[in-house]
């Protein structure tokens, strides 16, 4: 088509398509800036008529709904308009976002309820730190294994139905698990909970991406993801307080299933938007699963941001699981806190986690929208800044916990706030560097990697490390040189006595062997009963590893900044090419 048929109120299609997933481009355009970053995209010069005609279906595939004129045209064609400001969000869209946020909230409440009553669980099942960490690990392993399956289904079938079935499974297994009396059955049902949660966490962000674009998408994702730290904090509070009121930790696990039943009913009421609807690319055809994985592996921004997010998951998982127990042991060592109650510590930790999430997640989204107007590679830099700032703050909290209560809580608050800058920003990065028909698969792939190498192993790894350190401290007290001197003296005396009793060597050897056997059995039982100082120091040294992982994650995000613009352009170009191809097929149909 010639350029003379172009309407001045419409931009060339690829330019708008490139801007649709780039908040900075949209904002720059609206504020009088230029679209220089996408100037190299060749225009398709496709005309868009202002009056409906027999080719409505053709125009439907070419709507650039972030612009005002095309939004009106979409409404004329019967398509839901895509809002560009909060006041334009419809009731159905608000309802969908509210339901998804509610389910995400109770999802993370359930996930960290056990962390608020972990000491009670350990005492009930008589397990150590390694087995206690394994409770979270088996949950995350089943969660990450099932995520790719639900990602594949979410790109091809009804997303509300998939989420409803998954949430129903999660509620049922959580409730049944609370009645298990053996640790083996309890951990089995805990693993089954992960299957249900995988269905929801994989699919929900893609529904939001199909309803909103640009700044509105960032705002809605911020609302969705602040439910993670807030829900985690509520999990500590609800878990500890419910267990205290019922005088039984098992009742803490029976709160979220009740809320889950309501969530299932609400999910059934939401509408499943067309994939790519918000970007006008809802007619794009899904590629094979093998092709999806191949393209994702070649997407450097996606892979590097996933590596950085894996470090976030590692740290968040370790701190969320062991934080209340570690702080309780540290606070108890302070003078005057000998009678401190773990429920109070879990409550305080939960409140701090909630407030840090309420501030940190929206702050990350705000910084992203603000900085992208000036620096289009800002998103991964914000994530890197959050991790590199959080590392020394949380390291200082681990050092200060046994001496300064207020200072510890302040450092934890600001450390978690900095860590929470990542949640919404990482999700936004995924959505604008991956094409719409591949996003559920990308979400599932990111969940698989980040949990497999992140919070699937971090609770168990920290618990196992603390067990090794505690045993080392038990076997090598090292508090003073007195113990070593006594051990040396006993060895000398023993040697002299053996030399003096050559005639009774055989009898003495048998007696010593029998005594050593009984002593070893007694020692093995006592090794599990570590002192509170040994437990505190074991967890402290093990948690130091999280600061190193945060620095590593910051480096991954800095590398992401080197490739983000190129991959963003590539995703926008793929959408534009698909639109152009659809237009050509409709303009020149094959007889």
C-alpha positions in Angstrom: 0.0 0.0 0.0 1.3 3.5 -0.8 2.1 6.0 1.9 -0.5 8.5 0.6 -3.2 6.3 2.2 -1.7 6.8 5.6 -3.8 8.6 8.2 -1.8 11.2 10.1 -3.4 10.2 13.4 -1.7 6.8 13.2 1.9 5.9 13.7 3.6 3.2 11.5 2.7 -0.1 13.0 6.1 -1.5 14.1 7.0 1.8 15.8 3.9 1.5 18.0 4.4 -2.2 18.4 7.9 -1.6 19.6 6.6 1.0 22.1 3.9 -1.2 23.4 6.1 -3.3 25.6 8.5 -0.4 26.5 7.1 2.0 29.1 9.9 4.4 28.3 9.0 4.6 24.6 5.4 5.3 25.4 6.1 7.8 28.1 8.7 9.5 25.9 6.3 9.8 23.0 3.6 11.3 25.2 5.9 13.8 26.7 7.1 15.2 23.5 10.1 13.0 23.1 11.1 11.0 20.0 11.0 7.3 19.2 14.6 7.2 18.1 15.2 3.9 19.7 12.9 2.2 17.4 13.5 4.3 14.3 15.3 1.5 12.6 12.2 -0.7 12.5 11.0 -0.7 8.9 7.5 0.7 8.6 4.7 -1.5 7.2 2.7 1.5 6.1 -0.5 -0.4 6.8 -3.6 1.8 6.7 -6.2 1.7 9.4 -9.7 3.0 8.5 -11.7 5.1 10.9 -15.0 3.6 10.0 -16.0 -0.1 10.5 -16.3 -2.1 7.3 -16.5 -5.6 6.1 -12.9 -6.0 7.0 -13.5 -5.6 10.7 -11.6 -8.9 11.5 -8.6 -7.6 9.5 -8.6 -4.3 11.5 -9.0 -6.2 14.8 -5.7 -7.9 14.3 -4.0 -4.5 13.7 -5.3 -2.5 16.6 -2.7 -0.4 18.4 -4.9 0.0 21.4 -2.6 2.2 23.6 -3.4 5.1 21.3 -6.7 7.0 21.7 -8.0 6.6 18.2 -7.4 2.9 18.0 -8.9 2.4 21.5 -12.1 3.9 20.2 -12.0 1.7 17.1 -11.5 -1.3 19.3 -14.6 -0.4 21.3 -16.5 -0.1 18.0 -15.5 -3.6 17.1 -16.7 -5.0 20.4 -13.2 -5.5 21.8 -12.5 -4.5 25.4 -10.5 -1.3 25.5 -7.0 -1.3 27.0 -6.8 1.4 29.6 -3.9 3.8 29.7 -4.7 5.3 33.1 -6.2 4.1 36.3 -9.5 6.0 35.8 -10.0 4.1 32.6 -9.7 0.6 34.1 -13.1 -1.2 33.8 -14.9 -3.1 36.5 -14.1 -6.5 34.9 -10.4 -5.7 34.8 -10.3 -4.4 38.4 -12.2 -7.6 39.5 -9.6 -9.8 37.7 -6.6 -8.0 39.2 -8.2 -8.1 42.7 -8.9 -11.8 42.5 -5.4 -12.6 41.3 -3.9 -10.4 44.1 -6.0 -12.1 46.7 -5.0 -15.6 45.6 -1.4 -14.6 45.5 -1.7 -13.2 49.0 -3.1 -16.4 50.5 -0.7 -18.4 48.4 2.3 -16.9 50.2 0.5 -16.9 53.5 0.2 -20.7 53.3 3.8 -21.0 52.1 5.3 -19.4 55.2 2.8 -20.3 57.8 5.0 -23.2 58.9 8.0 -20.8 59.2 6.1 -19.0 62.0 5.7 -22.2 64.0 8.8 -24.0 62.9 10.2 -24.6 66.4 6.9 -26.2 67.4 7.0 -28.4 64.3 10.5 -29.5 65.1 9.6 -30.4 68.7 6.5 -32.3 67.6 8.2 -34.4 65.0 11.6 -34.4 66.8 13.6 -33.3 63.8 16.7 -31.2 63.3 17.4 -28.1 61.2 18.2 -30.2 58.1 14.9 -32.0 58.2 13.1 -28.8 59.0 14.6 -27.1 55.9 13.7 -30.1 53.9 10.0 -29.3 54.5 10.3 -26.2 52.3 12.6 -27.9 49.8 10.2 -30.7 48.9 7.5 -28.2 48.5 9.5 -26.1 46.1 10.8 -29.1 44.2 7.3 -30.3 43.3 6.4 -26.7 42.6 9.2 -26.1 40.1 8.8 -29.6 38.4 5.1 -28.9 37.7 5.6 -25.3 36.6 6.6 -26.1 33.0 3.6 -28.4 32.7 1.2 -25.6 33.7 3.1 -23.1 31.6 2.6 -25.3 28.5 -1.1 -25.7 29.4 -1.5 -22.0 30.2 -0.4 -21.0 26.7 -3.0 -23.2 25.1 -6.0 -23.8 27.3 -8.4 -21.9 29.6 -6.3 -20.3 32.3 -9.1 -19.7 34.9 -10.0 -23.4 34.9 -6.4 -24.4 35.3 -5.9 -22.1 38.2 -9.1 -23.1 39.9 -8.2 -26.8 39.8 -4.7 -26.0 41.1 -5.9 -23.9 44.0 -8.5 -26.5 44.9 -5.7 -29.1 45.0 -3.5 -26.9 47.1 -6.3 -26.2 49.7 -7.1 -29.9 50.0 -3.6 -31.1 50.5 -2.8 -28.3 53.0 -5.8 -29.2 55.1 -5.1 -33.0 55.0 -1.5 -32.4 55.8 -2.4 -30.7 59.0 -3.8 -34.0 60.3 -0.8 -36.1 59.6 0.9 -37.5 62.7 4.1 -38.9 61.1 6.8 -36.7 59.6 6.9 -38.9 56.4 3.2 -38.3 55.6 3.4 -34.7 56.6 6.3 -33.9 54.2 4.5 -35.9 51.5 1.4 -33.7 51.6 3.7 -30.6 51.8 5.1 -31.7 48.5 1.7 -32.1 47.0 0.9 -28.5 48.0 3.5 -27.3 45.5 1.7 -28.9 42.6 -1.4 -26.8 43.2 0.6 -23.6 43.7 2.5 -24.1 40.5 -0.7 -23.8 38.5 -1.5 -20.4 39.8 1.9 -18.7 40.0 2.8 -19.7 36.4 -0.4 -18.3 34.8 -1.6 -15.3 36.8 1.0 -12.8 35.6 0.3 -13.6 31.9 -3.4 -12.7 32.4 -2.3 -9.3 33.7 0.0 -8.8 30.7 -2.9 -9.5 28.4 -5.1 -6.9 30.0 -2.6 -4.0 30.3 0.4 -2.4 28.6 3.2 0.0 29.4 2.8 1.9 32.7 -0.5 0.4 33.5 1.0 -3.1 33.3 3.8 -2.0 35.6 1.4 -0.7 38.1 -0.8 -3.8 38.1 2.2 -6.1 38.4 3.3 -4.0 41.4 -0.1 -4.6 43.0 0.2 -8.3 42.2 3.7 -8.8 43.4 3.5 -6.8 46.6 1.2 -9.6 47.8 4.4 -11.8 48.0 6.1 -10.1 50.9 2.8 -9.0 52.5 1.5 -12.5 52.3 4.7 -13.9 53.6 4.5 -11.6 56.6 0.9 -12.5 57.2 1.9 -16.1 57.1 4.2 -15.6 60.1 1.6 -13.6 62.0 -1.4 -15.8 61.3 0.6 -19.0 61.9 2.1 -17.9 65.2 -1.0 -16.3 66.6 -3.4 -19.1 65.5 -1.1 -21.7 67.0 -0.9 -19.7 70.2 -4.7 -19.3 70.5 -5.4 -22.9 69.7 -2.4 -24.2 71.6 -1.7 -26.4 68.6 0.5 -25.5 65.7 -1.6 -27.6 63.3 -4.5 -25.2 63.4 -2.2 -22.6 61.8 -2.4 -24.7 58.6 -6.2 -24.7 58.6 -6.7 -21.0 58.0 -5.6 -20.6 54.4 -7.7 -23.6 53.0 -10.9 -21.8 54.1 -9.8 -18.7 52.3 -8.8 -21.0 49.3 -12.3 -22.2 48.9 -13.5 -18.6 48.4 -10.6 -18.1 46.0 -11.7 -21.0 43.8 -15.2 -19.6 43.4 -13.8 -16.1 42.6 -11.4 -17.5 40.0 -14.3 -19.2 38.2 -15.9 -15.7 37.7 -13.0 -14.0 36.0 -12.7 -13.8 32.2 -9.8 -15.2 30.3 -8.5 -12.5 27.9 -7.2 -13.3 24.5 -3.4 -13.9 24.6 -1.7 -10.8 23.3 -5.0 -8.8 23.4 -3.5 -5.7 25.0 -0.8 -5.4 22.3 -3.1 -6.1 19.4 -1.4 -9.3 18.7 -4.1 -11.7 19.9 -4.1 -13.6 16.6 -0.5 -14.7 16.9 -0.1 -18.5 16.6 1.7 -20.4 19.4 4.9 -22.2 18.3 5.9 -25.7 19.4 7.1 -26.2 23.0 10.6 -27.1 21.7 10.8 -23.9 19.7 9.7 -21.9 22.7 12.4 -23.3 24.9 15.0 -22.8 22.1 14.1 -19.2 21.7 14.1 -18.5 25.4 17.6 -20.0 25.8 18.8 -17.6 23.1 17.2 -14.6 24.9 20.2 -13.3 26.9 18.1 -10.7 28.8 15.7 -13.4 29.9 18.4 -15.9 30.9 20.5 -13.4 32.8 17.6 -11.8 34.6 16.4 -15.3 35.5 19.9 -16.0 37.0 19.6 -12.8 39.0 16.1 -13.6 40.1 17.4 -17.1 41.2 19.7 -15.3 43.6 16.8 -13.3 44.9 14.8 -16.5 45.4 17.7 -18.1 47.2 18.1 -15.3 49.7 14.3 -14.7 50.2 13.8 -18.4 50.8 16.5 -18.8 53.3 15.6 -15.7 55.3 11.9 -16.3 55.2 12.3 -19.9 56.5 15.1 -19.4 59.1 14.7 -15.7 59.9 12.2 -15.9 62.9 14.1 -18.8 64.5 17.5 -17.1 64.1 16.2 -13.8 65.5 14.6 -15.6 68.4 17.9 -17.3 69.3 19.8 -14.1 68.9 17.4 -11.9 70.9 17.4 -14.5 73.7 21.1 -14.0 74.2 20.6 -10.4 75.0 20.4 -9.4 78.7 16.9 -9.2 79.9 15.4 -11.3 77.1 15.8 -14.7 78.7 12.0 -15.2 78.7 11.3 -13.9 75.2 8.6 -15.8 73.3 9.0 -17.0 69.8 5.5 -16.0 68.9 6.4 -12.4 69.5 9.5 -12.6 67.4 7.5 -14.2 64.5 4.9 -11.5 64.8 7.5 -8.7 64.7 9.3 -10.4 61.8 6.0 -10.7 59.9 5.1 -7.1 60.4 8.5 -6.0 59.2 8.2 -8.2 56.1 4.7 -6.9 55.3 5.7 -3.2 55.6 8.9 -3.8 53.6 6.8 -5.4 50.9 4.2 -2.6 50.9 6.9 0.0 50.4 9.6 -2.0 48.5 7.5 -3.5 45.6 5.7 -0.3 44.6 8.9 1.7 45.1 10.6 -0.6 42.6 7.8 -0.1 40.1 7.9 3.6 40.6 11.7 3.8 40.1 11.3 1.7 37.0 8.7 4.0 35.4 10.6 7.2 36.5 14.1 6.0 35.4 13.0 4.5 32.1 12.1 8.0 30.8 15.8 8.9 31.1 17.7 5.6 30.9 16.1 2.8 29.0 18.2 0.1 30.5 17.2 1.1 34.0 15.2 -2.0 35.0 18.0 -4.4 35.5 20.1 -1.7 37.1 17.4 -1.1 39.7 17.4 -4.8 40.4 21.2 -4.9 40.8 21.1 -1.8 43.1 18.5 -3.5 45.3 20.6 -6.7 45.7 23.9 -4.9 46.2 22.4 -2.6 48.8 20.6 -5.4 50.6 23.7 -7.6 51.1 25.6 -5.4 53.6 22.3 -4.5 55.5 21.3 -8.2 56.1 24.9 -9.1 56.9 25.0 -6.4 59.5 21.7 -7.6 60.9 23.1 -11.1 61.4 26.0 -9.6 63.3 23.9 -7.3 65.5 21.0 -9.6 66.4 22.6 -10.7 69.7 23.4 -7.2 70.9 20.9 -4.6 69.6 17.3 -5.4 69.1 16.2 -2.1 67.5 19.2 -1.9 65.2 18.6 -5.5 64.0 15.0 -4.9 63.1 15.9 -1.7 61.3 18.6 -3.4 59.2 16.3 -6.3 58.4 13.6 -3.8 57.3 15.8 -1.8 55.0 17.5 -5.0 53.7 14.2 -6.6 52.8 12.9 -3.3 51.3 15.9 -3.2 49.0 15.4 -6.9 48.1 11.7 -6.2 47.3 12.6 -3.7 44.6 13.1 -6.7 42.3 9.8 -8.5 42.3 7.6 -6.3 40.0 10.6 -5.2 37.9 11.8 -8.7 37.0 8.3 -9.7 36.0 8.1 -6.6 33.8 11.4 -7.5 32.1 10.1 -10.9 31.3 6.9 -9.6 29.7 8.6 -7.1 27.4 11.5 -9.3 26.2 9.2 -12.3 25.5 6.5 -12.4 22.8 2.9 -12.9 24.1 2.4 -16.5 22.9 5.5 -17.6 24.8 5.0 -15.8 28.2 3.4 -18.6 30.2 6.2 -20.9 29.1 8.7 -18.2 30.0 7.1 -17.8 33.4 7.2 -21.5 34.0 10.8 -21.7 32.8 11.8 -18.9 35.2 10.0 -20.5 38.1 11.8 -23.8 37.3 15.3 -22.3 37.2 14.9 -19.8 40.1 13.4 -22.4 42.4 15.6 -25.3 41.4 18.7 -23.3 42.1 17.2 -20.8 44.5 14.7 -21.3 47.3 14.2 -25.0 46.6 17.6 -25.7 48.2 18.4 -22.7 50.3 16.3 -23.6 53.4 17.7 -27.1 53.4 21.2 -25.9 52.5 21.2 -23.3 55.3 19.8 -25.9 57.8 22.4 -28.6 56.8 25.2 -26.0 57.0 24.1 -25.0 60.5 24.0 -28.7 61.6 27.6 -29.2 60.4 28.7 -26.0 62.1 27.0 -26.8 65.3 28.6 -30.2 65.4 32.0 -28.6 64.8 31.4 -26.2 67.6 30.4 -29.1 69.9 33.5 -31.1 69.0 35.8 -28.0 69.1 34.6 -25.7 71.8 37.6 -23.3 71.4 36.2 -20.8 73.9 39.5 -20.9 75.8 42.6 -22.9 75.9 41.7 -24.7 79.1 39.8 -27.5 77.3 42.7 -28.3 75.0 45.2 -28.3 77.8 43.0 -30.8 79.8 42.7 -33.0 76.8 46.5 -33.0 76.4 47.0 -33.9 80.1 44.5 -36.7 79.9 46.3 -38.2 77.0 49.6 -38.2 78.8 48.1 -39.8 81.9 46.4 -42.4 79.8 49.6 -43.3 78.1 51.4 -43.7 81.4 48.7 -45.8 82.9 48.7 -48.1 79.9 52.4 -48.6 80.1 52.1 -49.4 83.8 49.5 -52.1 83.2 51.1 -54.3 80.6 50.0 -57.5 82.4 46.3 -56.5 82.2 46.3 -55.2 78.6 43.8 -57.7 77.3 41.2 -57.2 80.1 41.6 -53.4 80.1 41.2 -53.2 76.3 37.9 -55.1 76.5 36.7 -52.8 79.2 37.7 -49.6 77.4 36.1 -50.8 74.2 32.8 -51.6 76.0 32.9 -48.2 77.7 33.7 -46.3 74.4 30.8 -48.1 72.7 28.3 -47.0 75.3 29.8 -43.5 75.4 29.5 -43.2 71.6 25.8 -44.1 71.7 25.2 -41.6 74.4 27.1 -38.9 72.5 25.1 -39.5 69.3 21.9 -38.8 71.3 23.4 -35.7 72.8 24.6 -34.2 69.6 21.1 -33.4 68.6 20.6 -31.4 71.8 22.8 -28.4 71.0 23.0 -25.5 73.3 21.2 -22.3 72.3 24.5 -20.6 71.7 25.6 -23.3 69.3 22.3 -23.2 67.5 22.6 -19.4 67.1 26.1 -19.5 65.9 25.4 -22.3 63.5 22.5 -20.4 61.9 24.5 -17.2 61.9 27.5 -18.6 60.0 25.1 -20.4 57.6 23.1 -17.3 56.8 26.2 -15.3 56.0 26.2 -17.2 52.7 23.1 -15.2 51.6 25.1 -12.0 51.4 27.5 -13.6 48.9 24.6 -14.8 46.8 23.1 -11.3 46.7 26.3 -9.8 45.3 26.3 -12.6 42.7 22.7 -11.7 41.7 23.6 -8.0 41.4 26.4 -8.9 38.9 23.9 -11.0 36.8 21.5 -8.0 36.6 24.3 -5.7 35.6 25.1 -8.0 32.7 21.4 -8.0 31.8 21.5 -4.3 31.3 24.0 -4.8 28.4 21.4 -6.8 26.3 18.0 -5.5 27.5 17.4 -3.0 24.6 18.3 -5.4 21.9 16.0 -8.2 23.2 13.2 -5.7 23.8 13.5 -4.6 20.2 13.5 -8.2 19.0 10.3 -9.1 20.9 8.5 -6.0 19.6 9.7 -6.7 16.0 8.3 -10.3 16.2 4.9 -8.9 17.1 5.1 -6.4 14.3 6.1 -9.0 11.8 3.2 -11.2 12.9 0.8 -8.3 12.4 2.2 -7.5 9.0 1.9 -11.1 7.9 -1.7 -11.3 9.1 -2.5 -8.1 7.3 -1.0 -9.4 4.0 -3.0 -12.7 4.3 -6.2 -10.7 4.8 -5.4 -8.2 2.0 -4.5 -11.0 -0.4 -6.5 -14.0 0.6 -5.6 -17.3 -1.1 -8.6 -18.5 -3.2 
